[in-house]
Amino acid sequence: MSRVCELTGKRAMVGNNVSHAMNKTKRKFNANLVKKRFFIPEEDKWITLKVSTSALKDINKKGISAVIKEAREKGFLKK
């Protein structure tokens, strides 16, 4: 499975390692992802999502139902 947040669509970015001598080599900045289970009271079931930690902060602020609704509207979450 790819390293992509299922709710926000965040994925790895590409950049450079820069040494003291200013030599540049390619590197990846991976998204900070966590596999987490959430209970959805409207559907009365548990779901497991791979989400970024910034998405977890959104869930704590807005609630899981609102965040899932936004993700479905943006096309990140199918179902």
PyMOL Python script that loads the backbone (N, CA, C, O; Angstrom):
from pymol import cmd

cmd.read_pdbstr("""\
ATOM      1  N   MET A   1       0.843  -1.182   0.000  1.00  0.00           N
ATOM      2  CA  MET A   1       0.000   0.000   0.000  1.00  0.00           C
ATOM      3  C   MET A   1       0.888   1.245   0.000  1.00  0.00           C
ATOM      4  O   MET A   1       1.930   1.274   0.656  1.00  0.00           O
ATOM      5  N   SER A   2       0.475   2.256  -0.729  1.00  0.00           N
ATOM      6  CA  SER A   2       1.285   3.459  -0.842  1.00  0.00           C
ATOM      7  C   SER A   2       1.178   4.309   0.423  1.00  0.00           C
ATOM      8  O   SER A   2       0.240   4.178   1.208  1.00  0.00           O
ATOM      9  N   ARG A   3       2.158   5.174   0.590  1.00  0.00           N
ATOM     10  CA  ARG A   3       2.197   6.029   1.755  1.00  0.00           C
ATOM     11  C   ARG A   3       1.418   7.313   1.471  1.00  0.00           C
ATOM     12  O   ARG A   3       1.991   8.379   1.250  1.00  0.00           O
ATOM     13  N   VAL A   4       0.081   7.171   1.485  1.00  0.00           N
ATOM     14  CA  VAL A   4      -0.817   8.291   1.210  1.00  0.00           C
ATOM     15  C   VAL A   4      -1.883   8.335   2.286  1.00  0.00           C
ATOM     16  O   VAL A   4      -2.450   7.303   2.647  1.00  0.00           O
ATOM     17  N   CYS A   5      -2.158   9.529   2.804  1.00  0.00           N
ATOM     18  CA  CYS A   5      -3.226   9.696   3.787  1.00  0.00           C
ATOM     19  C   CYS A   5      -4.566   9.499   3.091  1.00  0.00           C
ATOM     20  O   CYS A   5      -4.814  10.082   2.035  1.00  0.00           O
ATOM     21  N   GLU A   6      -5.427   8.678   3.680  1.00  0.00           N
ATOM     22  CA  GLU A   6      -6.716   8.365   3.064  1.00  0.00           C
ATOM     23  C   GLU A   6      -7.735   9.492   3.209  1.00  0.00           C
ATOM     24  O   GLU A   6      -8.733   9.511   2.488  1.00  0.00           O
ATOM     25  N   LEU A   7      -7.503  10.428   4.123  1.00  0.00           N
ATOM     26  CA  LEU A   7      -8.463  11.508   4.333  1.00  0.00           C
ATOM     27  C   LEU A   7      -8.036  12.825   3.704  1.00  0.00           C
ATOM     28  O   LEU A   7      -8.886  13.583   3.237  1.00  0.00           O
ATOM     29  N   THR A   8      -6.743  13.117   3.679  1.00  0.00           N
ATOM     30  CA  THR A   8      -6.279  14.400   3.142  1.00  0.00           C
ATOM     31  C   THR A   8      -5.550  14.265   1.817  1.00  0.00           C
ATOM     32  O   THR A   8      -5.371  15.257   1.112  1.00  0.00           O
ATOM     33  N   GLY A   9      -5.128  13.064   1.465  1.00  0.00           N
ATOM     34  CA  GLY A   9      -4.406  12.872   0.217  1.00  0.00           C
ATOM     35  C   GLY A   9      -2.936  13.247   0.284  1.00  0.00           C
ATOM     36  O   GLY A   9      -2.262  13.289  -0.745  1.00  0.00           O
ATOM     37  N   LYS A  10      -2.426  13.521   1.487  1.00  0.00           N
ATOM     38  CA  LYS A  10      -1.006  13.850   1.625  1.00  0.00           C
ATOM     39  C   LYS A  10      -0.164  12.653   1.225  1.00  0.00           C
ATOM     40  O   LYS A  10      -0.500  11.512   1.542  1.00  0.00           O
ATOM     41  N   ARG A  11       0.952  12.924   0.515  1.00  0.00           N
ATOM     42  CA  ARG A  11       1.852  11.867   0.074  1.00  0.00           C
ATOM     43  C   ARG A  11       3.284  12.350   0.175  1.00  0.00           C
ATOM     44  O   ARG A  11       3.539  13.495   0.547  1.00  0.00           O
ATOM     45  N   ALA A  12       4.222  11.467  -0.161  1.00  0.00           N
ATOM     46  CA  ALA A  12       5.641  11.794  -0.059  1.00  0.00           C
ATOM     47  C   ALA A  12       5.999  12.910  -1.028  1.00  0.00           C
ATOM     48  O   ALA A  12       5.498  12.964  -2.151  1.00  0.00           O
ATOM     49  N   MET A  13       6.885  13.810  -0.570  1.00  0.00           N
ATOM     50  CA  MET A  13       7.417  14.873  -1.417  1.00  0.00           C
ATOM     51  C   MET A  13       8.870  14.546  -1.732  1.00  0.00           C
ATOM     52  O   MET A  13       9.510  13.793  -0.998  1.00  0.00           O
ATOM     53  N   VAL A  14       9.397  15.110  -2.820  1.00  0.00           N
ATOM     54  CA  VAL A  14      10.773  14.877  -3.225  1.00  0.00           C
ATOM     55  C   VAL A  14      11.557  16.163  -3.021  1.00  0.00           C
ATOM     56  O   VAL A  14      11.078  17.255  -3.327  1.00  0.00           O
ATOM     57  N   GLY A  15      12.778  16.014  -2.497  1.00  0.00           N
ATOM     58  CA  GLY A  15      13.635  17.170  -2.282  1.00  0.00           C
ATOM     59  C   GLY A  15      15.089  16.766  -2.351  1.00  0.00           C
ATOM     60  O   GLY A  15      15.424  15.727  -2.920  1.00  0.00           O
ATOM     61  N   ASN A  16      15.941  17.569  -1.784  1.00  0.00           N
ATOM     62  CA  ASN A  16      17.374  17.316  -1.817  1.00  0.00           C
ATOM     63  C   ASN A  16      17.961  17.233  -0.420  1.00  0.00           C
ATOM     64  O   ASN A  16      17.562  17.976   0.477  1.00  0.00           O
ATOM     65  N   ASN A  17      18.928  16.309  -0.238  1.00  0.00           N
ATOM     66  CA  ASN A  17      19.835  16.375   0.895  1.00  0.00           C
ATOM     67  C   ASN A  17      20.930  17.347   0.488  1.00  0.00           C
ATOM     68  O   ASN A  17      21.498  17.211  -0.595  1.00  0.00           O
ATOM     69  N   VAL A  18      21.232  18.310   1.321  1.00  0.00           N
ATOM     70  CA  VAL A  18      22.267  19.277   0.988  1.00  0.00           C
ATOM     71  C   VAL A  18      23.377  19.159   2.023  1.00  0.00           C
ATOM     72  O   VAL A  18      23.157  19.376   3.215  1.00  0.00           O
ATOM     73  N   SER A  19      24.569  18.813   1.554  1.00  0.00           N
ATOM     74  CA  SER A  19      25.701  18.654   2.460  1.00  0.00           C
ATOM     75  C   SER A  19      26.314  20.022   2.767  1.00  0.00           C
ATOM     76  O   SER A  19      25.915  21.041   2.204  1.00  0.00           O
ATOM     77  N   HIS A  20      27.290  20.018   3.671  1.00  0.00           N
ATOM     78  CA  HIS A  20      27.983  21.254   4.030  1.00  0.00           C
ATOM     79  C   HIS A  20      28.696  21.841   2.813  1.00  0.00           C
ATOM     80  O   HIS A  20      28.845  23.058   2.702  1.00  0.00           O
ATOM     81  N   ALA A  21      29.136  20.967   1.898  1.00  0.00           N
ATOM     82  CA  ALA A  21      29.813  21.410   0.673  1.00  0.00           C
ATOM     83  C   ALA A  21      28.814  21.755  -0.440  1.00  0.00           C
ATOM     84  O   ALA A  21      29.204  21.971  -1.587  1.00  0.00           O
ATOM     85  N   MET A  22      27.523  21.805  -0.090  1.00  0.00           N
ATOM     86  CA  MET A  22      26.435  22.129  -1.009  1.00  0.00           C
ATOM     87  C   MET A  22      26.236  21.082  -2.112  1.00  0.00           C
ATOM     88  O   MET A  22      25.685  21.397  -3.166  1.00  0.00           O
ATOM     89  N   ASN A  23      26.683  19.829  -1.876  1.00  0.00           N
ATOM     90  CA  ASN A  23      26.368  18.737  -2.789  1.00  0.00           C
ATOM     91  C   ASN A  23      24.905  18.350  -2.565  1.00  0.00           C
ATOM     92  O   ASN A  23      24.436  18.287  -1.429  1.00  0.00           O
ATOM     93  N   LYS A  24      24.204  18.098  -3.645  1.00  0.00           N
ATOM     94  CA  LYS A  24      22.781  17.793  -3.536  1.00  0.00           C
ATOM     95  C   LYS A  24      22.500  16.384  -4.046  1.00  0.00           C
ATOM     96  O   LYS A  24      22.917  16.014  -5.143  1.00  0.00           O
ATOM     97  N   THR A  25      21.789  15.605  -3.236  1.00  0.00           N
ATOM     98  CA  THR A  25      21.339  14.279  -3.636  1.00  0.00           C
ATOM     99  C   THR A  25      19.848  14.182  -3.338  1.00  0.00           C
ATOM    100  O   THR A  25      19.359  14.765  -2.371  1.00  0.00           O
ATOM    101  N   LYS A  26      19.137  13.445  -4.173  1.00  0.00           N
ATOM    102  CA  LYS A  26      17.684  13.331  -4.022  1.00  0.00           C
ATOM    103  C   LYS A  26      17.310  12.571  -2.753  1.00  0.00           C
ATOM    104  O   LYS A  26      18.020  11.662  -2.324  1.00  0.00           O
ATOM    105  N   ARG A  27      16.197  12.954  -2.172  1.00  0.00           N
ATOM    106  CA  ARG A  27      15.653  12.274  -1.000  1.00  0.00           C
ATOM    107  C   ARG A  27      14.139  12.412  -1.000  1.00  0.00           C
ATOM    108  O   ARG A  27      13.578  13.183  -1.779  1.00  0.00           O
ATOM    109  N   LYS A  28      13.479  11.660  -0.123  1.00  0.00           N
ATOM    110  CA  LYS A  28      12.024  11.709   0.017  1.00  0.00           C
ATOM    111  C   LYS A  28      11.657  12.253   1.379  1.00  0.00           C
ATOM    112  O   LYS A  28      12.296  11.929   2.379  1.00  0.00           O
ATOM    113  N   PHE A  29      10.632  13.074   1.417  1.00  0.00           N
ATOM    114  CA  PHE A  29      10.029  13.512   2.665  1.00  0.00           C
ATOM    115  C   PHE A  29       8.705  12.761   2.777  1.00  0.00           C
ATOM    116  O   PHE A  29       7.721  13.152   2.151  1.00  0.00           O
ATOM    117  N   ASN A  30       8.669  11.688   3.565  1.00  0.00           N
ATOM    118  CA  ASN A  30       7.456  10.888   3.696  1.00  0.00           C
ATOM    119  C   ASN A  30       6.445  11.580   4.605  1.00  0.00           C
ATOM    120  O   ASN A  30       6.816  12.297   5.533  1.00  0.00           O
ATOM    121  N   ALA A  31       5.184  11.358   4.329  1.00  0.00           N
ATOM    122  CA  ALA A  31       4.112  11.879   5.184  1.00  0.00           C
ATOM    123  C   ALA A  31       4.140  11.122   6.510  1.00  0.00           C
ATOM    124  O   ALA A  31       4.481   9.940   6.547  1.00  0.00           O
ATOM    125  N   ASN A  32       3.785  11.800   7.588  1.00  0.00           N
ATOM    126  CA  ASN A  32       3.755  11.197   8.917  1.00  0.00           C
ATOM    127  C   ASN A  32       2.424  10.462   9.064  1.00  0.00           C
ATOM    128  O   ASN A  32       1.423  11.053   9.469  1.00  0.00           O
ATOM    129  N   LEU A  33       2.419   9.163   8.733  1.00  0.00           N
ATOM    130  CA  LEU A  33       1.178   8.383   8.690  1.00  0.00           C
ATOM    131  C   LEU A  33       1.055   7.443   9.880  1.00  0.00           C
ATOM    132  O   LEU A  33       2.046   6.915  10.385  1.00  0.00           O
ATOM    133  N   VAL A  34      -0.190   7.245  10.317  1.00  0.00           N
ATOM    134  CA  VAL A  34      -0.517   6.353  11.419  1.00  0.00           C
ATOM    135  C   VAL A  34      -1.719   5.524  10.999  1.00  0.00           C
ATOM    136  O   VAL A  34      -2.660   6.047  10.401  1.00  0.00           O
ATOM    137  N   LYS A  35      -1.692   4.223  11.309  1.00  0.00           N
ATOM    138  CA  LYS A  35      -2.842   3.358  11.054  1.00  0.00           C
ATOM    139  C   LYS A  35      -3.714   3.400  12.304  1.00  0.00           C
ATOM    140  O   LYS A  35      -3.249   3.070  13.395  1.00  0.00           O
ATOM    141  N   LYS A  36      -4.983   3.806  12.153  1.00  0.00           N
ATOM    142  CA  LYS A  36      -5.834   4.057  13.318  1.00  0.00           C
ATOM    143  C   LYS A  36      -7.239   3.560  13.062  1.00  0.00           C
ATOM    144  O   LYS A  36      -7.745   3.648  11.943  1.00  0.00           O
ATOM    145  N   ARG A  37      -7.874   3.030  14.113  1.00  0.00           N
ATOM    146  CA  ARG A  37      -9.274   2.594  14.051  1.00  0.00           C
ATOM    147  C   ARG A  37     -10.173   3.700  14.597  1.00  0.00           C
ATOM    148  O   ARG A  37      -9.864   4.325  15.612  1.00  0.00           O
ATOM    149  N   PHE A  38     -11.293   3.930  13.905  1.00  0.00           N
ATOM    150  CA  PHE A  38     -12.259   4.939  14.334  1.00  0.00           C
ATOM    151  C   PHE A  38     -13.636   4.306  14.386  1.00  0.00           C
ATOM    152  O   PHE A  38     -13.967   3.452  13.564  1.00  0.00           O
ATOM    153  N   PHE A  39     -14.440   4.726  15.358  1.00  0.00           N
ATOM    154  CA  PHE A  39     -15.827   4.276  15.462  1.00  0.00           C
ATOM    155  C   PHE A  39     -16.717   5.347  14.867  1.00  0.00           C
ATOM    156  O   PHE A  39     -16.634   6.516  15.242  1.00  0.00           O
ATOM    157  N   ILE A  40     -17.573   4.941  13.935  1.00  0.00           N
ATOM    158  CA  ILE A  40     -18.517   5.866  13.317  1.00  0.00           C
ATOM    159  C   ILE A  40     -19.899   5.581  13.895  1.00  0.00           C
ATOM    160  O   ILE A  40     -20.508   4.561  13.571  1.00  0.00           O
ATOM    161  N   PRO A  41     -20.401   6.479  14.754  1.00  0.00           N
ATOM    162  CA  PRO A  41     -21.685   6.206  15.424  1.00  0.00           C
ATOM    163  C   PRO A  41     -22.878   6.166  14.475  1.00  0.00           C
ATOM    164  O   PRO A  41     -23.826   5.423  14.726  1.00  0.00           O
ATOM    165  N   GLU A  42     -22.859   6.957  13.377  1.00  0.00           N
ATOM    166  CA  GLU A  42     -23.990   6.967  12.443  1.00  0.00           C
ATOM    167  C   GLU A  42     -24.168   5.608  11.773  1.00  0.00           C
ATOM    168  O   GLU A  42     -25.292   5.147  11.575  1.00  0.00           O
ATOM    169  N   GLU A  43     -23.046   4.969  11.426  1.00  0.00           N
ATOM    170  CA  GLU A  43     -23.106   3.664  10.769  1.00  0.00           C
ATOM    171  C   GLU A  43     -22.950   2.522  11.766  1.00  0.00           C
ATOM    172  O   GLU A  43     -23.099   1.358  11.396  1.00  0.00           O
ATOM    173  N   ASP A  44     -22.653   2.838  13.016  1.00  0.00           N
ATOM    174  CA  ASP A  44     -22.492   1.878  14.112  1.00  0.00           C
ATOM    175  C   ASP A  44     -21.459   0.798  13.754  1.00  0.00           C
ATOM    176  O   ASP A  44     -21.704  -0.398  13.914  1.00  0.00           O
ATOM    177  N   LYS A  45     -20.282   1.263  13.260  1.00  0.00           N
ATOM    178  CA  LYS A  45     -19.220   0.316  12.922  1.00  0.00           C
ATOM    179  C   LYS A  45     -17.845   0.963  13.072  1.00  0.00           C
ATOM    180  O   LYS A  45     -17.717   2.186  13.136  1.00  0.00           O
ATOM    181  N   TRP A  46     -16.826   0.112  13.127  1.00  0.00           N
ATOM    182  CA  TRP A  46     -15.436   0.540  13.210  1.00  0.00           C
ATOM    183  C   TRP A  46     -14.824   0.512  11.814  1.00  0.00           C
ATOM    184  O   TRP A  46     -15.120  -0.378  11.017  1.00  0.00           O
ATOM    185  N   ILE A  47     -13.960   1.503  11.518  1.00  0.00           N
ATOM    186  CA  ILE A  47     -13.193   1.474  10.277  1.00  0.00           C
ATOM    187  C   ILE A  47     -11.726   1.723  10.607  1.00  0.00           C
ATOM    188  O   ILE A  47     -11.410   2.419  11.572  1.00  0.00           O
ATOM    189  N   THR A  48     -10.839   1.157   9.807  1.00  0.00           N
ATOM    190  CA  THR A  48      -9.408   1.368   9.969  1.00  0.00           C
ATOM    191  C   THR A  48      -8.924   2.225   8.815  1.00  0.00           C
ATOM    192  O   THR A  48      -9.157   1.901   7.651  1.00  0.00           O
ATOM    193  N   LEU A  49      -8.246   3.328   9.141  1.00  0.00           N
ATOM    194  CA  LEU A  49      -7.739   4.244   8.132  1.00  0.00           C
ATOM    195  C   LEU A  49      -6.259   4.495   8.345  1.00  0.00           C
ATOM    196  O   LEU A  49      -5.775   4.465   9.477  1.00  0.00           O
ATOM    197  N   LYS A  50      -5.544   4.743   7.264  1.00  0.00           N
ATOM    198  CA  LYS A  50      -4.153   5.190   7.339  1.00  0.00           C
ATOM    199  C   LYS A  50      -4.190   6.702   7.144  1.00  0.00           C
ATOM    200  O   LYS A  50      -4.405   7.185   6.032  1.00  0.00           O
ATOM    201  N   VAL A  51      -3.978   7.447   8.230  1.00  0.00           N
ATOM    202  CA  VAL A  51      -4.146   8.898   8.192  1.00  0.00           C
ATOM    203  C   VAL A  51      -2.869   9.598   8.639  1.00  0.00           C
ATOM    204  O   VAL A  51      -2.060   9.035   9.377  1.00  0.00           O
ATOM    205  N   SER A  52      -2.703  10.832   8.182  1.00  0.00           N
ATOM    206  CA  SER A  52      -1.581  11.654   8.629  1.00  0.00           C
ATOM    207  C   SER A  52      -1.911  12.216  10.008  1.00  0.00           C
ATOM    208  O   SER A  52      -3.073  12.262  10.411  1.00  0.00           O
ATOM    209  N   THR A  53      -0.886  12.635  10.713  1.00  0.00           N
ATOM    210  CA  THR A  53      -1.114  13.176  12.057  1.00  0.00           C
ATOM    211  C   THR A  53      -1.857  14.504  11.995  1.00  0.00           C
ATOM    212  O   THR A  53      -2.559  14.863  12.939  1.00  0.00           O
ATOM    213  N   SER A  54      -1.709  15.239  10.888  1.00  0.00           N
ATOM    214  CA  SER A  54      -2.495  16.472  10.756  1.00  0.00           C
ATOM    215  C   SER A  54      -3.975  16.150  10.562  1.00  0.00           C
ATOM    216  O   SER A  54      -4.835  16.915  10.998  1.00  0.00           O
ATOM    217  N   ALA A  55      -4.281  15.023   9.912  1.00  0.00           N
ATOM    218  CA  ALA A  55      -5.674  14.597   9.774  1.00  0.00           C
ATOM    219  C   ALA A  55      -6.241  14.191  11.134  1.00  0.00           C
ATOM    220  O   ALA A  55      -7.420  14.416  11.408  1.00  0.00           O
ATOM    221  N   LEU A  56      -5.402  13.590  11.990  1.00  0.00           N
ATOM    222  CA  LEU A  56      -5.848  13.248  13.349  1.00  0.00           C
ATOM    223  C   LEU A  56      -6.245  14.504  14.123  1.00  0.00           C
ATOM    224  O   LEU A  56      -7.224  14.497  14.868  1.00  0.00           O
ATOM    225  N   LYS A  57      -5.482  15.576  13.942  1.00  0.00           N
ATOM    226  CA  LYS A  57      -5.824  16.835  14.606  1.00  0.00           C
ATOM    227  C   LYS A  57      -7.155  17.371  14.091  1.00  0.00           C
ATOM    228  O   LYS A  57      -7.949  17.907  14.865  1.00  0.00           O
ATOM    229  N   ASP A  58      -7.406  17.228  12.788  1.00  0.00           N
ATOM    230  CA  ASP A  58      -8.688  17.646  12.214  1.00  0.00           C
ATOM    231  C   ASP A  58      -9.829  16.823  12.788  1.00  0.00           C
ATOM    232  O   ASP A  58     -10.899  17.352  13.087  1.00  0.00           O
ATOM    233  N   ILE A  59      -9.591  15.506  12.943  1.00  0.00           N
ATOM    234  CA  ILE A  59     -10.622  14.625  13.493  1.00  0.00           C
ATOM    235  C   ILE A  59     -10.939  15.010  14.933  1.00  0.00           C
ATOM    236  O   ILE A  59     -12.104  15.021  15.330  1.00  0.00           O
ATOM    237  N   ASN A  60      -9.918  15.325  15.713  1.00  0.00           N
ATOM    238  CA  ASN A  60     -10.145  15.751  17.097  1.00  0.00           C
ATOM    239  C   ASN A  60     -10.916  17.066  17.158  1.00  0.00           C
ATOM    240  O   ASN A  60     -11.703  17.289  18.077  1.00  0.00           O
ATOM    241  N   LYS A  61     -10.688  17.930  16.180  1.00  0.00           N
ATOM    242  CA  LYS A  61     -11.328  19.246  16.181  1.00  0.00           C
ATOM    243  C   LYS A  61     -12.764  19.185  15.654  1.00  0.00           C
ATOM    244  O   LYS A  61     -13.680  19.715  16.282  1.00  0.00           O
ATOM    245  N   LYS A  62     -12.961  18.530  14.485  1.00  0.00           N
ATOM    246  CA  LYS A  62     -14.256  18.550  13.803  1.00  0.00           C
ATOM    247  C   LYS A  62     -15.111  17.327  14.038  1.00  0.00           C
ATOM    248  O   LYS A  62     -16.337  17.395  13.949  1.00  0.00           O
ATOM    249  N   GLY A  63     -14.466  16.192  14.342  1.00  0.00           N
ATOM    250  CA  GLY A  63     -15.187  14.932  14.486  1.00  0.00           C
ATOM    251  C   GLY A  63     -14.986  14.062  13.259  1.00  0.00           C
ATOM    252  O   GLY A  63     -14.805  14.566  12.150  1.00  0.00           O
ATOM    253  N   ILE A  64     -15.018  12.759  13.462  1.00  0.00           N
ATOM    254  CA  ILE A  64     -14.725  11.808  12.387  1.00  0.00           C
ATOM    255  C   ILE A  64     -15.758  11.885  11.273  1.00  0.00           C
ATOM    256  O   ILE A  64     -15.397  11.761  10.103  1.00  0.00           O
ATOM    257  N   SER A  65     -17.017  12.084  11.594  1.00  0.00           N
ATOM    258  CA  SER A  65     -18.072  12.102  10.574  1.00  0.00           C
ATOM    259  C   SER A  65     -17.891  13.263   9.601  1.00  0.00           C
ATOM    260  O   SER A  65     -18.034  13.091   8.391  1.00  0.00           O
ATOM    261  N   ALA A  66     -17.574  14.446  10.130  1.00  0.00           N
ATOM    262  CA  ALA A  66     -17.392  15.627   9.286  1.00  0.00           C
ATOM    263  C   ALA A  66     -16.171  15.485   8.393  1.00  0.00           C
ATOM    264  O   ALA A  66     -16.208  15.876   7.226  1.00  0.00           O
ATOM    265  N   VAL A  67     -15.087  14.929   8.929  1.00  0.00           N
ATOM    266  CA  VAL A  67     -13.850  14.776   8.156  1.00  0.00           C
ATOM    267  C   VAL A  67     -14.042  13.735   7.053  1.00  0.00           C
ATOM    268  O   VAL A  67     -13.555  13.928   5.940  1.00  0.00           O
ATOM    269  N   ILE A  68     -14.736  12.645   7.339  1.00  0.00           N
ATOM    270  CA  ILE A  68     -15.001  11.626   6.318  1.00  0.00           C
ATOM    271  C   ILE A  68     -15.895  12.197   5.220  1.00  0.00           C
ATOM    272  O   ILE A  68     -15.696  11.897   4.043  1.00  0.00           O
ATOM    273  N   LYS A  69     -16.874  13.014   5.594  1.00  0.00           N
ATOM    274  CA  LYS A  69     -17.755  13.632   4.609  1.00  0.00           C
ATOM    275  C   LYS A  69     -16.956  14.538   3.668  1.00  0.00           C
ATOM    276  O   LYS A  69     -17.168  14.513   2.456  1.00  0.00           O
ATOM    277  N   GLU A  70     -16.034  15.342   4.224  1.00  0.00           N
ATOM    278  CA  GLU A  70     -15.190  16.212   3.401  1.00  0.00           C
ATOM    279  C   GLU A  70     -14.295  15.396   2.473  1.00  0.00           C
ATOM    280  O   GLU A  70     -14.118  15.753   1.308  1.00  0.00           O
ATOM    281  N   ALA A  71     -13.728  14.295   2.988  1.00  0.00           N
ATOM    282  CA  ALA A  71     -12.839  13.463   2.182  1.00  0.00           C
ATOM    283  C   ALA A  71     -13.595  12.826   1.019  1.00  0.00           C
ATOM    284  O   ALA A  71     -13.049  12.707  -0.078  1.00  0.00           O
ATOM    285  N   ARG A  72     -14.838  12.419   1.242  1.00  0.00           N
ATOM    286  CA  ARG A  72     -15.639  11.835   0.162  1.00  0.00           C
ATOM    287  C   ARG A  72     -15.976  12.883  -0.897  1.00  0.00           C
ATOM    288  O   ARG A  72     -15.994  12.579  -2.090  1.00  0.00           O
ATOM    289  N   GLU A  73     -16.246  14.128  -0.459  1.00  0.00           N
ATOM    290  CA  GLU A  73     -16.541  15.202  -1.414  1.00  0.00           C
ATOM    291  C   GLU A  73     -15.328  15.527  -2.275  1.00  0.00           C
ATOM    292  O   GLU A  73     -15.464  15.817  -3.463  1.00  0.00           O
ATOM    293  N   LYS A  74     -14.128  15.477  -1.665  1.00  0.00           N
ATOM    294  CA  LYS A  74     -12.892  15.773  -2.405  1.00  0.00           C
ATOM    295  C   LYS A  74     -12.408  14.587  -3.223  1.00  0.00           C
ATOM    296  O   LYS A  74     -11.527  14.742  -4.068  1.00  0.00           O
ATOM    297  N   GLY A  75     -12.971  13.396  -2.986  1.00  0.00           N
ATOM    298  CA  GLY A  75     -12.619  12.220  -3.756  1.00  0.00           C
ATOM    299  C   GLY A  75     -11.471  11.404  -3.202  1.00  0.00           C
ATOM    300  O   GLY A  75     -10.957  10.525  -3.893  1.00  0.00           O
ATOM    301  N   PHE A  76     -11.053  11.672  -1.969  1.00  0.00           N
ATOM    302  CA  PHE A  76      -9.951  10.921  -1.373  1.00  0.00           C
ATOM    303  C   PHE A  76     -10.421   9.589  -0.816  1.00  0.00           C
ATOM    304  O   PHE A  76      -9.666   8.617  -0.825  1.00  0.00           O
ATOM    305  N   LEU A  77     -11.655   9.527  -0.333  1.00  0.00           N
ATOM    306  CA  LEU A  77     -12.172   8.318   0.311  1.00  0.00           C
ATOM    307  C   LEU A  77     -13.346   7.800  -0.498  1.00  0.00           C
ATOM    308  O   LEU A  77     -14.319   8.518  -0.731  1.00  0.00           O
ATOM    309  N   LYS A  78     -13.250   6.562  -0.920  1.00  0.00           N
ATOM    310  CA  LYS A  78     -14.349   5.939  -1.646  1.00  0.00           C
ATOM    311  C   LYS A  78     -15.227   5.185  -0.667  1.00  0.00           C
ATOM    312  O   LYS A  78     -14.783   4.886   0.442  1.00  0.00           O
ATOM    313  N   LYS A  79     -16.443   4.871  -1.034  1.00  0.00           N
ATOM    314  CA  LYS A  79     -17.431   4.081  -0.285  1.00  0.00           C
ATOM    315  C   LYS A  79     -18.721   4.832  -0.200  1.00  0.00           C
ATOM    316  O   LYS A  79     -19.684   4.342   0.390  1.00  0.00           O
TER     317      LYS A  79
END
""", "prot")
cmd.dss("prot")
cmd.show_as("cartoon", "prot")
cmd.util.cbc("prot")
cmd.orient("prot")
